[in-house]
Amino acid sequence: MIEEFKKFILKGNVVDLSTGVIIGAAFTSIVTAFTKGIVEPLVALAGGGPSPKLTIPIMNRMVEVSEKLPGGEVKTHLVNKLIELDVGIIIGAVFSFLITSVVVFFVIVKPVNKLMALTLRKEKAEAPLAPVSDEVLLLQEIRDLLRDQVNR
């Protein structure tokens, strides 16, 4: 069971996944700062407002609100509440995801893939050739004889 677990852990997919999680967590503060400092103000420009909140109103709804007065009395009144979709949050999350993905790809995945390709190429070059059986030698000889007959 331990050997199976070691094989599972040492597979490339598990290493890629764990690397992505670690790097994503490490770059969270950088991506958050970039999103809040650059992306959200640009989204605010697109939305035309001073805050980076780009919303789409859906409907107004009357909500009952209770308010406690100083004498202990509770006053209830209706308030008009706007229900809206916040598109700015989604755009910011998409940019954060794209930035993190690009960084992880170029800093981790590309170099690891290149290193693995070089290692596989080196292992192939160092691998001894399998001994050729008598049957294979006979078939190669027949092939060569047939090729010679066709070429005459």
N, CA, C and O of each residue as an XYZ file, in Angstrom:
608
protein
N       0.827     -1.185      0.000
C       0.000      0.000      0.000
C       0.879      1.259      0.000
O       0.554      2.247     -0.658
N       1.960      1.216      0.721
C       2.864      2.376      0.778
C       3.500      2.622     -0.582
O       3.655      3.770     -0.996
N       3.870      1.552     -1.278
C       4.448      1.701     -2.614
C       3.440      2.324     -3.579
O       3.797      3.190     -4.377
N       2.185      1.886     -3.506
C       1.140      2.458     -4.356
C       0.970      3.943     -4.079
O       0.826      4.752     -4.995
N       0.989      4.285     -2.785
C       0.834      5.685     -2.404
C       2.012      6.510     -2.927
O       1.815      7.631     -3.396
N       3.223      5.975     -2.854
C       4.399      6.690     -3.365
C       4.279      6.903     -4.873
O       4.605      7.981     -5.370
N       3.816      5.892     -5.605
C       3.626      6.035     -7.043
C       2.596      7.107     -7.354
O       2.779      7.910     -8.269
N       1.502      7.118     -6.582
C       0.445      8.110     -6.785
C       0.971      9.519     -6.528
O       0.719     10.429     -7.316
N       1.689      9.698     -5.445
C       2.203     11.021     -5.070
C       3.242     11.507     -6.075
O       3.295     12.699     -6.381
N       4.052     10.615     -6.581
C       5.125     11.021     -7.476
C       4.692     11.167     -8.925
O       5.517     11.501     -9.775
N       3.425     10.926     -9.231
C       2.928     11.153    -10.585
C       3.005     12.629    -10.910
O       2.897     13.471    -10.019
N       3.191     12.947    -12.174
C       3.301     14.341    -12.593
C       2.064     15.164    -12.299
O       2.180     16.336    -11.942
N       0.870     14.577    -12.441
C      -0.361     15.335    -12.230
C      -0.495     15.813    -10.797
O      -0.928     16.940    -10.556
N      -0.129     14.968     -9.843
C      -0.235     15.347     -8.436
C       0.747     16.463     -8.127
O       0.414     17.407     -7.411
N       1.949     16.359     -8.663
C       2.953     17.398     -8.449
C       2.494     18.711     -9.071
O       2.626     19.768     -8.454
N       1.957     18.655    -10.284
C       1.453     19.872    -10.941
C       0.335     20.510    -10.131
O       0.317     21.726     -9.938
N      -0.592     19.695     -9.661
C      -1.719     20.211     -8.894
C      -1.258     20.856     -7.588
O      -1.680     21.963     -7.253
N      -0.397     20.164     -6.857
C       0.060     20.725     -5.583
C       0.883     21.983     -5.804
O       0.797     22.925     -5.016
N       1.671     22.009     -6.855
C       2.449     23.211     -7.169
C       1.518     24.371     -7.482
O       1.750     25.491     -7.028
N       0.481     24.118     -8.243
C      -0.481     25.171     -8.563
C      -1.165     25.718     -7.326
O      -1.367     26.927     -7.210
N      -1.523     24.839     -6.402
C      -2.179     25.282     -5.165
C      -1.228     26.126     -4.330
O      -1.610     27.179     -3.818
N      -0.001     25.669     -4.192
C       0.974     26.396     -3.369
C       1.285     27.760     -3.972
O       1.271     28.770     -3.269
N       1.561     27.790     -5.254
C       1.895     29.063     -5.899
C       0.687     29.989     -5.902
O       0.825     31.194     -5.690
N      -0.490     29.435     -6.141
C      -1.702     30.253     -6.100
C      -1.898     30.895     -4.742
O      -2.261     32.068     -4.653
N      -1.661     30.132     -3.679
C      -1.787     30.686     -2.332
C      -0.718     31.742     -2.069
O      -0.984     32.756     -1.424
N       0.490     31.499     -2.572
C       1.581     32.446     -2.345
C       1.351     33.765     -3.082
O       1.742     34.824     -2.593
N       0.727     33.707     -4.239
C       0.520     34.922     -5.031
C      -0.824     35.601     -4.751
O      -1.172     36.586     -5.403
N      -1.566     35.081     -3.794
C      -2.879     35.655     -3.503
C      -2.790     37.131     -3.153
O      -3.574     37.939     -3.651
N      -1.837     37.486     -2.296
C      -1.746     38.896     -1.889
C      -1.347     39.789     -3.061
O      -1.841     40.911     -3.181
N      -0.467     39.306     -3.918
C      -0.050     40.098     -5.078
C      -1.222     40.275     -6.041
O      -1.473     41.374     -6.536
N      -1.922     39.196     -6.293
C      -3.061     39.265     -7.216
C      -4.168     40.143     -6.642
O      -4.792     40.914     -7.372
N      -4.414     40.031     -5.341
C      -5.439     40.864     -4.706
C      -5.070     42.338     -4.804
O      -5.912     43.178     -5.121
N      -3.801     42.647     -4.529
C      -3.360     44.041     -4.621
C      -3.487     44.559     -6.050
O      -3.946     45.681     -6.264
N      -3.087     43.758     -7.020
C      -3.196     44.162     -8.431
C      -4.658     44.390     -8.805
O      -5.001     45.375     -9.460
N      -5.510     43.463     -8.378
C      -6.929     43.586     -8.706
C      -7.537     44.834     -8.080
O      -8.250     45.582     -8.747
N      -7.253     45.060     -6.791
C      -7.823     46.225     -6.109
C      -7.206     47.527     -6.601
O      -7.901     48.539     -6.700
N      -5.912     47.517     -6.912
C      -5.231     48.746     -7.307
C      -5.377     49.124     -8.765
O      -5.374     50.311     -9.093
N      -5.504     48.153     -9.647
C      -5.519     48.444    -11.080
C      -6.832     48.015    -11.743
O      -7.469     48.810    -12.433
N      -7.230     46.765    -11.535
C      -8.396     46.243    -12.254
C      -9.689     46.910    -11.782
O     -10.494     47.346    -12.605
N      -9.891     46.994    -10.474
C     -11.137     47.571     -9.974
C     -11.316     49.032    -10.384
O     -12.429     49.408    -10.751
N     -10.282     49.879    -10.343
C     -10.478     51.244    -10.847
C     -10.829     51.282    -12.337
O     -11.613     52.130    -12.763
N     -10.255     50.371    -13.136
C     -10.609     50.320    -14.555
C     -12.060     49.887    -14.735
O     -12.772     50.407    -15.595
N     -12.490     48.932    -13.915
C     -13.889     48.508    -13.962
C     -14.786     49.671    -13.541
O     -15.876     49.848    -14.086
N     -14.325     50.463    -12.569
C     -15.100     51.620    -12.122
C     -15.242     52.638    -13.254
O     -16.295     53.254    -13.418
N     -14.169     52.809    -14.032
C     -14.252     53.715    -15.179
C     -15.288     53.229    -16.189
O     -16.053     54.014    -16.750
N     -15.293     51.926    -16.402
C     -16.260     51.361    -17.348
C     -17.684     51.526    -16.828
O     -18.623     51.720    -17.599
N     -17.827     51.446    -15.508
C     -19.152     51.588    -14.919
C     -19.568     53.021    -14.723
O     -20.749     53.299    -14.515
N     -18.614     53.949    -14.784
C     -18.921     55.363    -14.669
C     -19.065     55.865    -13.253
O     -19.435     57.024    -13.062
N     -18.793     55.060    -12.258
C     -18.953     55.493    -10.874
C     -17.626     55.657    -10.178
O     -16.594     55.225    -10.692
N     -17.641     56.288     -8.993
C     -16.393     56.491     -8.263
C     -15.870     55.209     -7.623
O     -14.665     55.084     -7.404
N     -16.739     54.265     -7.320
C     -16.292     53.022     -6.701
C     -16.165     51.941     -7.767
O     -16.794     52.027     -8.822
N     -15.350     50.920     -7.491
C     -15.175     49.865     -8.482
C     -16.329     48.882     -8.518
O     -16.150     47.720     -8.882
N     -17.495     49.338     -8.148
C     -18.644     48.455     -8.102
C     -19.455     48.625     -9.380
O     -20.070     49.666     -9.610
N     -19.442     47.604    -10.188
C     -20.213     47.611    -11.438
C     -21.392     46.674    -11.218
O     -21.226     45.455    -11.161
N     -22.579     47.248    -11.095
C     -23.744     46.438    -10.767
C     -24.830     46.575    -11.823
O     -24.887     47.551    -12.572
N     -25.684     45.567    -11.855
C     -26.847     45.574    -12.741
C     -28.073     45.434    -11.844
O     -28.265     44.394    -11.215
N     -28.906     46.477    -11.782
C     -30.095     46.380    -10.921
C     -31.100     45.381    -11.490
O     -31.318     45.309    -12.699
N     -31.707     44.612    -10.582
C     -32.696     43.628    -11.004
C     -34.100     44.111    -10.664
O     -34.979     44.165    -11.523
N     -34.297     44.466     -9.379
C     -35.621     44.924     -8.968
C     -35.557     45.618     -7.619
O     -34.607     45.433     -6.858
N     -36.572     46.414     -7.331
C     -36.740     47.011     -6.016
C     -37.697     46.140     -5.223
O     -38.646     45.573     -5.763
N     -37.424     46.048     -3.930
C     -38.268     45.211     -3.088
C     -38.504     45.925     -1.762
O     -37.576     46.492     -1.185
N     -39.706     45.899     -1.295
C     -40.037     46.490     -0.003
C     -39.706     45.483      1.093
O     -40.156     44.338      1.052
N     -38.903     45.925      2.086
C     -38.472     45.057      3.179
C     -38.888     45.703      4.489
O     -38.775     46.918      4.654
N     -39.364     44.900      5.408
C     -39.764     45.401      6.727
C     -38.542     45.436      7.636
O     -37.846     44.434      7.798
N     -38.284     46.629      8.241
C     -37.119     46.809      9.100
C     -37.610     47.212     10.489
O     -38.466     48.085     10.633
N     -37.047     46.552     11.513
C     -37.391     46.888     12.895
C     -36.276     47.733     13.492
O     -35.095     47.461     13.277
N     -36.661     48.765     14.248
C     -35.687     49.678     14.838
C     -36.036     49.847     16.315
O     -37.188     50.105     16.663
N     -35.031     49.699     17.182
C     -35.266     49.827     18.621
C     -35.066     51.276     19.021
O     -34.004     51.846     18.772
N     -36.064     51.875     19.632
C     -36.010     53.263     20.078
C     -35.429     53.326     21.490
O     -35.418     52.317     22.195
N     -34.930     54.535     21.927
C     -34.300     54.658     23.248
C     -35.193     54.227     24.412
O     -34.663     53.726     25.403
N     -36.462     54.383     24.352
C     -37.352     54.005     25.457
C     -37.652     52.517     25.497
O     -38.464     52.087     26.315
N     -37.019     51.707     24.635
C     -37.274     50.274     24.589
C     -38.365     49.900     23.603
O     -38.635     48.723     23.367
N     -38.970     50.894     23.048
C     -40.041     50.668     22.086
C     -39.441     50.218     20.742
O     -38.366     50.681     20.363
N     -40.119     49.332     20.033
C     -39.673     48.844     18.731
C     -40.576     49.440     17.663
O     -41.799     49.311     17.708
N     -39.937     50.096     16.699
C     -40.678     50.718     15.601
C     -40.388     49.933     14.319
O     -39.232     49.645     14.008
N     -41.431     49.593     13.587
C     -41.280     48.841     12.346
C     -41.748     49.712     11.184
O     -42.798     50.351     11.242
N     -40.929     49.719     10.121
C     -41.324     50.463      8.925
C     -40.788     49.761      7.675
O     -39.888     48.925      7.755
N     -41.353     50.114      6.533
C     -40.957     49.505      5.261
C     -39.856     50.326      4.605
O     -39.890     51.557      4.618
N     -38.882     49.632      4.034
C     -37.769     50.278      3.339
C     -37.679     49.683      1.937
O     -37.860     48.481      1.745
N     -37.401     50.532      0.977
C     -37.227     50.087     -0.403
C     -35.795     49.589     -0.568
O     -34.852     50.362     -0.402
N     -35.619     48.304     -0.894
C     -34.283     47.719     -1.046
C     -34.071     47.325     -2.504
O     -34.909     46.659     -3.112
N     -32.923     47.755     -3.058
C     -32.579     47.448     -4.445
C     -31.817     46.125     -4.485
O     -30.826     45.953     -3.775
N     -32.275     45.207     -5.304
C     -31.575     43.931     -5.508
C     -30.833     44.051     -6.828
O     -31.411     44.408     -7.854
N     -29.513     43.740     -6.783
C     -28.687     43.931     -7.973
C     -27.620     42.852     -8.089
O     -27.239     42.220     -7.104
N     -27.147     42.657     -9.316
C     -26.039     41.742     -9.597
C     -24.749     42.554     -9.583
O     -24.677     43.617    -10.200
N     -23.732     42.061     -8.883
C     -22.452     42.764     -8.814
C     -21.484     42.138     -9.815
O     -20.817     41.150     -9.509
N     -21.413     42.714    -11.001
C     -20.575     42.197    -12.080
C     -19.107     42.520    -11.822
O     -18.227     41.785    -12.271
N     -18.833     43.592    -11.115
C     -17.451     43.986    -10.818
C     -16.692     42.912    -10.058
O     -15.513     42.676    -10.320
N     -17.360     42.266     -9.127
C     -16.715     41.188     -8.362
C     -16.336     40.041     -9.293
O     -15.253     39.470     -9.168
N     -17.221     39.705    -10.220
C     -16.953     38.599    -11.144
C     -15.786     38.943    -12.062
O     -14.907     38.113    -12.294
N     -15.777     40.159    -12.581
C     -14.679     40.575    -13.467
C     -13.356     40.548    -12.709
O     -12.347     40.080    -13.237
N     -13.355     41.045    -11.476
C     -12.139     41.013    -10.659
C     -11.662     39.602    -10.392
O     -10.461     39.336    -10.439
N     -12.595     38.682    -10.110
C     -12.231     37.288     -9.858
C     -11.656     36.636    -11.113
O     -10.706     35.856    -11.029
N     -12.227     36.952    -12.276
C     -11.711     36.389    -13.538
C     -10.290     36.897    -13.793
O      -9.409     36.119    -14.159
N     -10.067     38.202    -13.599
C      -8.713     38.733    -13.777
C      -7.740     38.097    -12.789
O      -6.618     37.758    -13.166
N      -8.144     37.933    -11.545
C      -7.283     37.289    -10.546
C      -6.918     35.876    -10.977
O      -5.761     35.465    -10.884
N      -7.918     35.137    -11.451
C      -7.673     33.771    -11.909
C      -6.705     33.744    -13.090
O      -5.776     32.937    -13.114
N      -6.920     34.621    -14.068
C      -6.053     34.653    -15.249
C      -4.621     35.026    -14.883
O      -3.675     34.424    -15.390
N      -4.459     36.003    -14.016
C      -3.113     36.411    -13.611
C      -2.406     35.270    -12.888
O      -1.247     34.971    -13.178
N      -3.099     34.635    -11.952
C      -2.504     33.517    -11.219
C      -2.155     32.376    -12.168
O      -1.086     31.778    -12.047
N      -3.038     32.068    -13.105
C      -2.792     30.982    -14.056
C      -1.567     31.257    -14.921
O      -0.752     30.362    -15.148
N      -1.435     32.483    -15.401
C      -0.285     32.839    -16.246
C       1.008     32.714    -15.460
O       1.990     32.167    -15.962
N       1.016     33.213    -14.239
C       2.231     33.144    -13.420
C       2.599     31.695    -13.139
O       3.756     31.308    -13.308
N       1.631     30.888    -12.713
C       1.913     29.479    -12.419
C       2.397     28.761    -13.667
O       3.331     27.962    -13.594
N       1.780     29.030    -14.812
C       2.169     28.348    -16.047
C       3.603     28.664    -16.434
O       4.388     27.755    -16.705
N       3.957     29.960    -16.462
C       5.281     30.333    -16.947
C       6.383     30.165    -15.915
O       7.541     29.976    -16.287
N       6.060     30.228    -14.642
C       7.095     30.117    -13.612
C       7.305     28.673    -13.173
O       8.422     28.286    -12.833
N       6.233     27.867    -13.177
C       6.352     26.499    -12.665
C       6.159     25.446    -13.753
O       7.050     24.628    -13.984
N       5.025     25.456    -14.413
C       4.667     24.350    -15.319
C       5.621     24.248    -16.506
O       6.114     23.162    -16.807
N       5.888     25.372    -17.189
C       6.790     25.328    -18.353
C       8.177     24.808    -17.978
O       8.669     23.896    -18.643
N       8.835     25.349    -16.936
C      10.159     24.820    -16.584
C      10.134     23.345    -16.168
O      11.043     22.594    -16.525
N       9.108     22.917    -15.420
C       9.030     21.516    -15.000
C       8.817     20.611    -16.212
O       9.431     19.548    -16.301
N       7.952     21.019    -17.145
C       7.738     20.218    -18.363
C       9.018     20.098    -19.180
O       9.334     19.024    -19.693
N       9.750     21.195    -19.301
C      11.008     21.168    -20.048
C      12.016     20.235    -19.372
O      12.702     19.459    -20.037
N      12.092     20.321    -18.047
C      13.001     19.464    -17.298
C      12.613     17.999    -17.449
O      13.483     17.143    -17.612
N      11.307     17.700    -17.396
C      10.858     16.312    -17.563
C      11.155     15.795    -18.962
O      11.531     14.635    -19.129
N      10.987     16.656    -19.980
C      11.288     16.245    -21.358
C      12.772     15.945    -21.516
O      13.146     14.963    -22.158
N      13.620     16.792    -20.931
C      15.067     16.549    -21.000
C      15.437     15.257    -20.281
O      16.282     14.502    -20.762
N      14.821     14.998    -19.150
C      15.101     13.781    -18.397
C      14.673     12.551    -19.182
O      15.405     11.562    -19.232
N      13.487     12.601    -19.800
C      13.022     11.457    -20.600
C      13.928     11.216    -21.807
O      14.228     10.072    -22.150
N      14.362     12.308    -22.450
C      15.248     12.182    -23.604
C      16.574     11.542    -23.182
O      17.119     10.694    -23.889
N      17.082     11.959    -22.023
C      18.347     11.416    -21.520
C      18.190      9.941    -21.166
O      19.084      9.140    -21.442
N      17.049      9.570    -20.548
C      16.804      8.175    -20.194
C      16.684      7.305    -21.436
O      17.168      6.173    -21.447
N      16.039      7.823    -22.493
C      15.923      7.066    -23.740
C      17.289      6.833    -24.373
O      17.572      5.747    -24.879
N      18.129      7.857    -24.342
C      19.450      7.746    -24.949
C      20.323      6.745    -24.190
O      21.142      6.047    -24.787
N      20.139      6.682    -22.875
C      20.965      5.788    -22.057
C      20.412      4.369    -21.990
O      21.124      3.457    -21.568
N      19.173      4.161    -22.391
C      18.554      2.842    -22.307
C      19.223      1.893    -23.291
O      19.393      2.219    -24.466
N      19.602      0.710    -22.801
C      20.232     -0.253    -23.716
C      19.195     -0.811    -24.687
O      18.019     -0.958    -24.354
N      19.658     -1.113    -25.880
C      18.775     -1.689    -26.890
C      18.455     -3.134    -26.520
O      19.316     -3.864    -26.029
N      17.235     -3.529    -26.755
C      16.820     -4.893    -26.459
C      17.505     -5.834    -27.448
O      17.665     -5.496    -28.621
N      17.907     -7.008    -26.979
C      18.540     -7.962    -27.900
C      17.543     -8.397    -28.974
O      16.351     -8.562    -28.714
N      18.066     -8.575    -30.178
C      17.221     -8.941    -31.305
C      17.106    -10.465    -31.345
O      18.109    -11.175    -31.282
N      15.877    -10.953    -31.452
C      15.647    -12.399    -31.471
C      15.989    -12.968    -32.849
O      16.143    -12.229    -33.822
N      16.104    -14.288    -32.910
C      16.399    -14.973    -34.171
C      15.279    -14.759    -35.186
O      15.538    -14.631    -36.383
N      14.039    -14.719    -34.711
C      12.905    -14.507    -35.611
C      12.967    -13.136    -36.270
O      12.690    -12.990    -37.461
N      13.335    -12.135    -35.476
C      13.431    -10.773    -36.012
C      14.549    -10.709    -37.040
O      14.390    -10.084    -38.089
N      15.664    -11.339    -36.755
C      16.775    -11.353    -37.717
C      16.361    -12.030    -39.026
O      16.697    -11.553    -40.110
N      15.638    -13.134    -38.919
C      15.178    -13.846    -40.101
C      14.215    -12.978    -40.916
O      14.319    -12.918    -42.141
N      13.279    -12.308    -40.239
C      12.323    -11.429    -40.933
C      13.049    -10.257    -41.602
O      12.683     -9.851    -42.705
N      14.059     -9.721    -40.949
C      14.809     -8.616    -41.555
C      15.560     -9.103    -42.803
O      15.658     -8.386    -43.799
N      16.072    -10.299    -42.735
C      16.786    -10.866    -43.882
C      15.824    -11.083    -45.057
O      16.166    -10.787    -46.202
N      14.630    -11.595    -44.773
C      13.624    -11.797    -45.814
C      13.235    -10.453    -46.423
O      13.125    -10.329    -47.643
N      13.028     -9.445    -45.574
C      12.673     -8.104    -46.061
C      13.756     -7.573    -47.001
O      13.450     -7.037    -48.066
N      15.002     -7.721    -46.609
C      16.100     -7.219    -47.436
C      16.168     -7.951    -48.777
O      16.417     -7.331    -49.811
N      15.947     -9.260    -48.763
C      15.958    -10.033    -50.004
C      14.818     -9.589    -50.934
O      15.018     -9.448    -52.140
N      13.629     -9.373    -50.370
C      12.503     -8.919    -51.182
C      12.769     -7.549    -51.753
O      12.430     -7.283    -52.906
N      13.369     -6.676    -50.971
C      13.681     -5.322    -51.446
C      14.688     -5.392    -52.596
O      14.579     -4.649    -53.571
N      15.667     -6.289    -52.474
C      16.665     -6.433    -53.540
C      16.014     -6.942    -54.843
O      16.385     -6.505    -55.932
N      15.050     -7.861    -54.726
C      14.381     -8.390    -55.914
C      13.550     -7.318    -56.613
O      13.519     -7.251    -57.842
N      12.884     -6.489    -55.835
C      12.052     -5.432    -56.409
C      12.927     -4.394    -57.091
O      12.544     -3.870    -58.137
N      14.058     -4.089    -56.547
C      14.945     -3.054    -57.077
C      15.714     -3.495    -58.319
O      16.332     -2.646    -58.961
N      15.711     -4.758    -58.690
C      16.452     -5.229    -59.878
C      15.797     -4.891    -61.135
O      16.306     -5.223    -62.205
